[in-house]
Amino acid sequence: MKKTMTIVLCLVGVLACAACAKAPSAEAELPSAPAQTQAPEQEKTMTKKVLVAYFSQSGNTAAVARQIAQQTGGDLYRIETQTPYPSDYSTLLDQAKQEIRSGAKPALKGALPAVQEYDVIFIGSPNWWGTYAPALTSFVAQSNLQGKTVVPFFTHGGGGMQNCERDLKKQLSGATVVQGAAFPGRAGGASESALNDWLSKLGF
Ligand SMILES: Cc1cc2nc3c(=O)[nH]c(=O)nc-3n(C[C@H](O)[C@H](O)[C@H](O)COP(=O)(O)O)c2cc1C
């Protein structure tokens, strides 16, 4: 009887140890579960086709556009007017003011990109008199952006965003316009950290 009890106790001990040994490995697998559910979402963002369309008179917005294209794997498209803007700064200021006041849509140069092929379209402009440049007015008017996800970005000379995003949203009424950004205009583009913070909030 004593021998039988000893065998039974040993068996209980062995089974308990087996259960203990199994428990940690089951728990150890838990942290990997969220990673498995996150991966397809991340892949979905990474596989989105991105276009970065921009107007830039003196190169600052072009520099930011290149950074965005590099970070997102997007295609770059430079919006250009058929008639170049004057190189004299005060003449440029006057012409831009007059065009913005009259709601001008200057004729654009070259064929426009096939926006229907893209999932996300970044649209960039310098801040001109507190709003976006007339070349962008023309671009938006001539592109079918209905139902598209549009991300506005701007460069400025100290005024910040002002009415740039608000005005562009009005013109893009049929599109989903997500949180844009305005960066201080610099030949070297936006600060890496400001740009990456913004892009990561957008899921890039
Ligand atoms: C016609 C004109 C109007 C401008 N108006 C403003 C303005 O209202 N507020 C501001 O912060 N910067 C203003 N700027 C400065 C530009 O936004 C800034 O230099 C920008 O980075 C230029 O971009 P780009 O090099 O891509 O042309 C203006 C510049 C020009 C040429």
The ligand as an SDF file (V2000), in Angstrom:
LIG
                    3D

 31 33  0  0  0  0  0  0  0  0999 V2000
    4.9770   85.4750  -54.3030 C   0  0  0  0  0  0  0  0  0  0  0  0
    5.4350   85.0020  -52.9440 C   0  0  0  0  0  0  0  0  0  0  0  0
    4.5920   85.1560  -51.8590 C   0  0  0  0  0  0  0  0  0  0  0  0
    4.9960   84.6780  -50.6040 C   0  0  0  0  0  0  0  0  0  0  0  0
    4.1330   84.7850  -49.5550 N   0  0  0  0  0  0  0  0  0  0  0  0
    4.4590   84.2520  -48.3690 C   0  0  0  0  0  0  0  0  0  0  0  0
    3.5690   84.3200  -47.2670 C   0  0  0  0  0  0  0  0  0  0  0  0
    2.4870   84.8870  -47.3480 O   0  0  0  0  0  0  0  0  0  0  0  0
    3.9390   83.7590  -46.0950 N   0  0  0  0  0  0  0  0  0  0  0  0
    5.1510   83.0990  -45.9530 C   0  0  0  0  0  0  0  0  0  0  0  0
    5.4350   82.5850  -44.8790 O   0  0  0  0  0  0  0  0  0  0  0  0
    6.0160   83.0200  -46.9940 N   0  0  0  0  0  0  0  0  0  0  0  0
    5.7150   83.5690  -48.1870 C   0  0  0  0  0  0  0  0  0  0  0  0
    6.5870   83.4710  -49.2360 N   0  0  0  0  0  0  0  0  0  0  0  0
    7.8550   82.7340  -49.0520 C   0  0  0  0  0  0  0  0  0  0  0  0
    7.7510   81.3120  -49.6380 C   0  0  0  0  0  0  0  0  0  0  0  0
    6.6000   80.6370  -49.1410 O   0  0  0  0  0  0  0  0  0  0  0  0
    8.9440   80.4410  -49.2680 C   0  0  0  0  0  0  0  0  0  0  0  0
   10.1240   81.0700  -49.6200 O   0  0  0  0  0  0  0  0  0  0  0  0
    8.8640   79.0830  -49.9200 C   0  0  0  0  0  0  0  0  0  0  0  0
    9.6740   78.1670  -49.2300 O   0  0  0  0  0  0  0  0  0  0  0  0
    9.2750   79.1200  -51.3720 C   0  0  0  0  0  0  0  0  0  0  0  0
    9.1160   77.8160  -51.9080 O   0  0  0  0  0  0  0  0  0  0  0  0
    9.7600   77.4040  -53.2940 P   0  0  0  0  0  0  0  0  0  0  0  0
   11.2550   77.5550  -53.1550 O   0  0  0  0  0  0  0  0  0  0  0  0
    9.3690   75.9820  -53.4820 O   0  0  0  0  0  0  0  0  0  0  0  0
    9.2130   78.2840  -54.3450 O   0  0  0  0  0  0  0  0  0  0  0  0
    6.2420   83.9900  -50.4660 C   0  0  0  0  0  0  0  0  0  0  0  0
    7.0820   83.9070  -51.5590 C   0  0  0  0  0  0  0  0  0  0  0  0
    6.7040   84.3990  -52.7920 C   0  0  0  0  0  0  0  0  0  0  0  0
    7.6210   84.2480  -53.9780 C   0  0  0  0  0  0  0  0  0  0  0  0
  1  2  1  0
  2  3  1  0
  2 30  2  0
  3  4  2  0
  4  5  1  0
  4 28  1  0
  5  6  2  0
  6  7  1  0
  6 13  1  0
  7  8  2  0
  7  9  1  0
  9 10  1  0
 10 11  2  0
 10 12  1  0
 12 13  2  0
 13 14  1  0
 14 15  1  0
 14 28  1  0
 15 16  1  0
 16 17  1  0
 16 18  1  0
 18 19  1  0
 18 20  1  0
 20 21  1  0
 20 22  1  0
 22 23  1  0
 23 24  1  0
 24 25  2  0
 24 26  1  0
 24 27  1  0
 28 29  2  0
 29 30  1  0
 30 31  1  0
M  END
$$$$
